[in-house]
Amino acid sequence: MLESYAAGRWYRAPDEGEPLLDAVTGAEVTRISSRGLDLGAMVRHARETGGPAITALTFHQRAASLKNLAKHLTAQKDEFYALSLHTGATTRDTAVDVDGGIGTLFSFASKGTRELPNDTIVLDGGVERLGKAGTFVGRHLYTSRPGVAVQINAFNFPVWGMLEKLAPAFLAGLPTIVKPASQTAYLTELVVRRIVESGLLPEGALQLIAGSAGNLLDELTVQDSVAFTGSAHTAGILRRHPNVVDGGVVLGVEADSLNCSILGPDVRPDDPEFDLFVKGVVTEMTVKAGQKCTAIRRVLVPSALEDAVIEALGARLATITVGDPRDPGVRMGALASLAQRDEVRKAVEALRASADVVVGDPESAPERGAFMNPVVLRARAGAREPHDVEPFGPVSTVLGYSGMDEAIALAARGKGSLVASVVTHDPAVARSVVLGLAPWHGRVLVLDRDDAGESTGHGSPLPVLVHGGPGRAGGGEELGGIRAVLHHMQRTAVQASPDLLTAITGQWTTGAARTDEDVHPFRKSLATLRVGDTIRSATRTVSLADIEHFAEFTGDTFYAHTDAEAAAKNPLFGGIVAHGYLVVSLAAGLFVEPSPGPVLANYGVDSLRFLTPVKAGDTIGVTLTVKQISPRTTADYGEVRWDAVVTNQDDAPVATYDVLTLVAK
């Protein structure tokens, strides 16, 4: 009997449960039941124990936990692969699920460290000046919600489906309750068990429901969210739940998706793009036995090439061996269950109302196990069913088109999809089709001979790019790097004085108090450096000789710096002006403390703007203020952001920018 992990302990239901069968042999793998599970206690445990424990960590600490978890699960992969065989998955299929899920943890761990602050809030955009005097300003920030992230997952990706939702929610500060689909829940349960045993996540950060979710949504409130992957029918039931309609529970849906791949009108059978197209369709039909929400269901080709495409698909599919994934010669395993195979066969029968089977036999398969041979149909003129019926298995339908406008229109008849691909080597075709497809798709792959070697393929969602789609596909959005993290957080506009906004955000705000230091800030380590510490430099007069030398030394002989007559005619300058980079270089000479010390390196400049031209004879000075301090958790140094303002003899700003340095702790 599978166990649920609830409120800090493993729970075994008291009844016999429902049997879960091996997709290949039909033998019982285990049983599943959630009878008697206290769902309310799980939600309270997540809110009261898990949430506070996660939000006490900074983003960098959370990212480190995810990285360590990814390493730990990597060491357990053989165990996951062995159990995955019961789902009907081949080694290739399991790699997509298990390695893909672990890779997603690594990706979010990396992005959390590189793109999020070592803090518990995220600043969004710059400071908005709300009053003339600068004493009233505003800024947006993201904070963690005191809620629970519930994920309800489909059967086809029992590992990746959980981990791709867990990673951004955890980074955002939310505890997660996982409800996997029953058919393959034994693999999810094993992974959760290994996570719990590792102790790498705080208690309450992850809980598991093995079996029915019952009245779980009744327990959720305005700060909670649900991420659902599954059928449009079930999504509709969830959307009508009172707590979603009126209770403020946020529901994200990834549902049915009639994804398409379009062969560009520029492609001929002897072009490399033709083979790439055929290979891509076959891959999407056979990986996971076509049980992927991103698989290609509609194959859109120029009408003149329908026969050639069908022939090529048939030839390649003939090389695919269907059978027990334990056999190393097998290329495609079983569907998740006999019931799932029956559903796919019913979908093929529905498609036959307006399409003919041209490759494969949906009824021909090994006697034992949930096997089904790949099937290709050819749509007849005016076919409707290929745009309405999703066969969630190794089935695709070829549809001919007469021009790019018709291809785009056919793709749109899917009413919104997760992904489309266009295979073309023509830039004009690529632009036209992508812009036509974009409103109807969450992701578009453009494939040709140049990117094929590195392309991850039509059906592979990536952690750094959004995964979701409009309309029929559910309207949800997952992944996308830090976008997925911020999606779980609350964005709030804060209005305050510069001093109070500095205190709230931890980042110095223009107009806030400065602390003029007798000790140069570059002589301070992170232990003694404080936001607002300021140095006001000595001044330097910029001479014509400085400008001429810089032009000769760098080779930057733009006329505004070298040709007095031409520069005088420039409406912005009215004469020779100093190079902007000369001004910045001279400014560095004014504020840098040259002796060895805590400042280890300058690693960049952000938001550089040149505001007022500097002419020969102008005198410049610099005000340098500590803007933000970000210690690194895994190094003996941290990052310091300095606000730099270069002014002239009239106190007018001539350049503003942020200087980025690495400073020893």
N, C-alpha and C positions, 0 to 999 in steps of 0.2 A: 504494500500500500504506500503510495506516495504521501509524503508529509508536507504540511504547510509550515512556514516559519512565521510565527505570529507572536508579537509582544515579547520577544526575547527568548522564545522556546520553540522547539519543533512540536507540531500538533498532528496526531494521527486520528483520523475520523473513526468512530466506533462501529460503523456499518461495513458491509462487504465491499462497497464501492462498485464502480463500473470498470470492466476490463479494458485495457489498452493493448492492442494487438500489434505484433510485428508486421510491417507492411509487406514483407517478402514471404514469410512463412505462414503468417496467420496465427502463430503461437502467442499466448499471452505473455506480455512483457512485465506488466504490473497492473495495479488497480488505482483508481483515483476517486476521491470523495472529499468534500469540504464540510460535510454535515457536522453541525455542532460548533463550527468555527465562529468565534466572537469577532465579527468584523468591526464592530464599534470599538473594541479594545485595540484592534490593530491601528485604526485611525488615530485614536488617542495616543497610543505609544509613539506613532510617527510624529505627531505634533509636539508632544510633551518631552519626548526623549531624543528622537532622531533629529528633529529640526534644530533645537538649541545646540546639540552637539556639533552639527555640521556648520551652522552659522557662526560658531565660536572660532572656526578656522578661517584663515584668509584664503583667497583664491589660490595662491601659490601652494598652500598646505593641502588644499583639496586636490589640486592638480598632482601633487606628489603622491597622494593616496591612490589616485587613479593609475598613475604610472606603476606604482608598486603592485597594484592589483593586476594590471596587465601582465607584468612579469610573472606573478604567481600563477595566473591562469595559463600562461604559455607553458609553464612546467607541467601542467595537468592535461595538456592537449591529447595525449594518447588515450587517456581515459574517456574523454569526450568523443573522440573519433570512433572508438569501439562501440559506445552506446548509440551513436548516431546511425550506425548500420541498421538498427531496428526501424528507423524512420523511412528506409528505402533509399537513403542518400548514398551516392558514390563518394569516393575520396575527394573528388573535385567539388562536389556539392557541399560536403562538410567543410572544406576549406573556405568556401564563400561564407558559410554561416559562422563557424568557430573562429577561424583566423580573421575574417572580416570584422567580427565583433570585438575581438581583442585589439585589432588594429585601430578600431574606432576609439577604444579607451586610450591607446597611446597618442592618437591624434589630438584628442581633447586635452589630455594631460600636457602635451606640448604647447598647444594654443593657449591654455590657461596660464602657463608660465610666461609665455612670450607676449601675450596680448592683453592680459588682465593685470591689474595692479596687485601688489602684495598687501591687499586691504580687503575689506568686506563690502565696499561700495564701488560702483563704476560711474565715472563722470561721462556725460553724454554731450558732446559739443562744447562750445566755448561759453564764456560769460557774456550775458546780454546786459547792456547798460540800459536801465529803465528810467533814469532821471538825468537831468542836464548836469548836475553837479557831480555825478558819479558816486553818490552816497547810497543809492538804491539800485541793486543789481539782481540778476536772476541767473539760474543755471539749472540744467536738468541732471538728475542722477538716478541711478538704478539701485534698488535695495532688494534684499531677499524677502519673499513673502513667507508669512508664518503658516504655510499650508502643506499639503501633501500632493505629490505627483503620482497619480494612479496610471498604470499602463496595462492595457488589455491587448494582448498580442495574438497574431495569427499563428497557425500551425507550421508554416513553411520555414520560418527562421527562428527556432526556439532559443538560439544563443544571441545572434546578431540583433534580433528584434528587441531583446531585453537590454543588451549593453548599449545599443545606439540611443536608447531613451534614457537609460540610467546616467550616462556620462554627463550630458549637459544639465540634467536636473540636479545632480550632485554638485557640480560646479556652481550652479545657481543658488545652492543652499537648501535644496528641497529633499526631504526623505521620499523614498519611492516604495510603492506597493505594486508588486508584479502579479498579474493574472494571465498566465500563458494559456493558449488553446490546449484542450485536454489531449488531443491525439499525440502530441509530441512533448507533453509537459514533463515527462521523465528526464529529458535532457536538460531542460531549464532547471528542474529541481536539483539535479546533480551540480550544475554550475553554481547555483545559489548556495548549496551546501558547502562547496569548496570556498566560496567567498566568505561565508559566515565563519567557517573554521579558521580562516586566515587571520581574522581580527583586524584586517586592514581598514575596514570602514567602521565608523562609530556605530554603536548599538542603536537600532531604530532607523538607520539609514536605508536599510533594504529589508523588505518583508515579502513573503510569497504566499499566494493563494493557490493551492493545488485543488482544482475542482471549480465548482460554480461560484461566481462572485455574489450570488444572492442579491441582497438589498444594499450592497456596498455604496451605491450612489446616494442612498438615503442618508448615509453618515457624512457626506461631504458638504462643505459650505463654501462661502464666497471666496476664500483664499486658495481653494483647492483646484486642481486641474486633472483632466482625464485625457490621455493620448490613446486613441483606439485605432487598431489596424485590423481590418476584416471586411465583411460584406456590407454593401450599402443598406441592406435590409436591417441588419443589427445596428448600424449607425443611425438609421432613422428612429429606432426604438430609443437609443440613448439620447438623441436630440430632443425627443419629446418628454424626457424625464423632467419632473417639476423643478428639481434643483439645477438643471441646465437651463430650462426656460425662464425661471423666475428667481432661482437661488444664487445666481452668480458663478456657478461652477463652469470653468472654461473647458470646452470640449474641442479637441483636435482630432480630425478624422482622416485616415488614409483608407479609402474604400476601393471599389471596383475601378479598373482602368483598362481601356481598350487602346493600349499603346500601339503606335505604328512606326514603321521604318519606310522611308521614301527613297527610292532609287532615282537620282537626278536625271533629267532629260538629256544631259550632256554625256552620260555614260554609255559606252558600247560594250558588247560582250567580251572584247579582247582587252578592255581597260582593266587595270588593277582594282579599280573601285567596284567593278562587277563582282569579282571574287570576294572582296571584302564585304559586300552587301550580302551575298549568299551565305558566307561563313557566319556573319553576324546573326542572321535569321535562324540558322540551324543551332547556333550556340544558345540563343534565347529559347528555342523550343525544347532543348534537351537538358540544360543545366537545371537541376532540381525538378527534372521531368516537366519543365514548363510551369511549375508551381511557384511563380514569382509575380508579384504585383507589377513588376517592371517589364515582364516578358513581352515580346512582339506578338500581338494578336492580328494585326492588319499589315499586309505587305503591299505597299503601293508602288507600282511600277508603270513605266510608259506602256501603253497598250501594245505597241509593236514588239515589246520585249517580254510579254507575259509567258509565251511558250518557252523562251530561252531560260527565264528565271525558274519556271516550274521544273524544267528538265534538270537544271543545275541543282535545285533543291532536292529533287528525287535522288540524284546521283550521290550527293553528299550524305543524305539521310540513310541511304542504303549501307553506308559504312558504320552506322551507329548500332552497336550491339546492346539490346535491351535485356536486362536480367538481374540476377542477384548481385548487388554491389560488392559482395565479398569476393566475387570472381574478378581478378585484375583485368580481364579482357573486356569487361562490361563498361560501356560508355554512358548508359542511362539506366537509372534504377527505377524503383517503383514509385507510384503515387503514395500519398500518405496513408490511404486506406481504401478498401473495396468500395466504401460509400463514396469516397472522393472520385474514384474511377467511374462509378456509375453516373455521378453528376457531370463529369466531362463528356461522357458518351451522350447524355441527354442534350448537352449544349451542342454537340456535333449534329445531332438530329435536328435541332432547331435551326442551325446554320444551313442545313440542306434545303431549307425552304427556298433559299435564293442562291445557293452555291453548290458546287459539285466536288466530291472527293476526287482528287487527282493524284495524290501520293498517300500510300498507307491504307490500312484497314482498321477502323476504330474498334472492331469486334475481335480482331486477331491479336492474341497475346498469350503468354504462357498460362497454363491452367491454374497454377497456384500463385498467389500473391496479387498485389494491386498494380499489375503491369498494364501498360497501354503503349502500343507502337505510335510513333509520331505520325501526324495526319496533316496534310496540306489540302485546303479546298481552294476552288477557283470561283470567285463571285460572278454571278450573271449580271447583265445590265440592270441597273436600278436596284440592286440588292440593298436590303435594309438590315437584315439580321446581323451581318458582320459589324455593324455600328452599334448594335444593341446587346448582343449576347457575348458574354465573356467565358470562353472555355478555359477553366483554370488548370491547364495541363498542356501536353505537347501538341498543341493545335494552332495553326496559323492559316489565314485566308488571304489569297492573292487577289488584289483589285487593280484593274487597269485604269489609267488616267490619260487624258489627252493634252494636258498642259499644266503648268505650275499652279495656275489659279484653281483648277479642278483638284489637283493633289492637295492643296491647302484646304479646300472646301471639304474634301473627303476626310481629311484628318480631323477637322473641326466637328464632324458628325459624331465623333466619339464623346462629345459633350464635356470634354475636359479630361486630360490624362496626366499621368505622372511624368512620362518621358516620351519623346519622339526622337528619331534619328533621321538625318538626311545624308546620303552618301553621294558626294559630288566633288569634282575638282574645279568647278567653275565658280569664281567669286561672286558673280552676279546671281547665279542660282542660289548659292549659299545665303546671301543676304536676303533675297526675296522670300525664300522658303522659311528661314528662321524668323523673320519679322512677321510672317503670316502665321507661323505655328505658336509663337511665344504667348499670345493671350490665352491659348488653350492648353498649355503645358507648363509643368513645373521645371522641366529641364529639357534641353535640346542638345543632342550630340551631333556635331558635324564631323563626318569621317571621310578621310581621303588617304592617298598614298603617303602623305607627309606625316600625319599624326598617328597612323595605324600602329606603328611599332610601339608606341607608348600608351595608346588608348586603352582604358580599362573596360571599354565596351558599352553597348547600349544599356544593359540592365544592371549596372553596378552603381548604386548610390554611394557617394563619397562623403566622408565626414566634413570636408571643407565646403561642400556645396549643398544648397538646400534640397531637401527631398520632400516632395508633396506635389499636389496638383489641384487645379481649380475644378469647379463643377462636379461632374460625376466622380472624379477622383477623391472628393471629400473636402477640398478647400483647406486642408491642414498643411503644416509646414514643420519639418524636422530637420535635424542636421544643419549644415551651413556654418560650421565653425562657431564663433562667438555669437552669431545671430541666434543660435539655438539656446545658448545660455541666457541671453538677455530676454528671449521670448518668455522664459519662466520667471523673470523678475519684474518688479514694479518700477516704471519710470515716473518720476515726480519732478515737477517744476518747483524749485525753491527760490523764494524772494527774500532778500536780506541786505544788510549793510555789507560792505566788503570785509570788514573784520569778522563778522559772524559767519559769513559764507566761507571764509577761510577756515574758521574753526570747525564748521560742519563738514566740509569736503576734505580737509587735510591738504588742500592745495592753495598756495598764496594767490590772492585775488588782487588785481590792480586797484589801488585805492586803500588797501588794508595797511595797517601799521607795519613799518619796517624797524628792524633793530640794527642800528649802525654799530658795527663791531670795530673795536680797537685791534683785535686779532683778525688777520685776513681769513675769510671763510675757507680758503683753500688750505689753510693750516689745520682745519678741524676735521676730525673723523666723524663717521656717522653717529658715534656715541654722544658727541657734543654739538653737532650741527643741528640747527633748528630752522623750521620754515619761517621765513621773514628775515633771516640774517642777511645783511646788505653791506656791500662795499660800494662807495662812490669814488671813482678813479680820479687820478690827475687828468689834465687835459693835454691835447696835442693839436698843434696847428698843421693843417694839411697844406703842403706847398705844391707849386706847379712841378717842381723837380720830383716830388714823390709820385705824382700822377704819370709823368713821363717815364720815370724809372719802372714803375709797375707795368706800363704798357709794353716797354721794351723787354722786360724780364719775363713776362707771361705770354707775350705774343698777342694780347688782347688790344688791338689797335683800332677798335671801333671809333668812328669819326668823332663821337661826342667827347672822347678823351684825348684826341690827337689833332683834330683839325678845327682851329678856332673859328674860321669863317663858316664852315658847315655847321658847327655846333651852335653858332649864334643864330642860325636860321631854324634850329629845332625849337618848336613851340613849348616843349617841356623844360628845356635847359637854358637856352639863351646864352650859351657860352660853354667853354671847357668845364667838364665836371669830373670828379673822381669816380673811379670804378666802384661799384657797390661792394665788390669783394675786397678792394683795397680798404674801404671803410671798415669792413668787418675784421680784416686782418689787423689794422691799426688798433681797433677796439680791443682785440685779444691781447695785444701788447700792453694795453693800458690796465687790464684787469688781471692778467695771469700772474701768479706768484711762482717764480721760476725754480725754487729749491725743491728737492725731493720731499714728498710728504704724503698725506692721505689720498690726495687726488692721484689716481693711477692712470687715467686716460680720458681723453675727450672722444666720444664715439658718435657724435652727430650734432646736427642743428635742425630744429624744427621751426616751421612757420616763419621763415625769414621774409621780411618785407622791407623794401627801401621806400621811405616815405617822402623825404625832402632831399633834393640834390645837394651834394657837398662840392663847393667850388674851392679853388686855390685861395688860401687865406682864411678859410673857415676853421674854427677851432671846435674839436669834438671831445666829448667825455662819455663815460659809461656808468650807468647804475646797474649793478648786478645783484639780484635778490634770489635767495633760495626759494624755489617755487614748490618743489615736491621732493620728498625723500622716500625711496623705495628699497628697503633692504632685501637682499636675495636670501632665501632660506637655505640654499645649498652652496653658498659661497661666503668667503670672508670679506665681501664687499657688497655694495649696493649701488643703486642708480640715484643720481641727484639731478634734478631738472632746475636750471637757473633761468630766471626771467632777465633778459638783457635789453636795455633801452639805451641807444646811442643818441645823444642830443648835440646840438650845435651851440654856438655862442649866444643864440637867442633863446635857448632852452627848448627849441623845437625838436621833436624826435626826427631823426634822419634814418634810423633803422631800428626794427624790433625783431626779436627772435628768442627762441629757447635754446640754451646751451645744455647738452647732455654729457654728464661725466660719470665715471665709475670711481667710487670713493671707498676707501677701506673702512671696515666697521670699527 
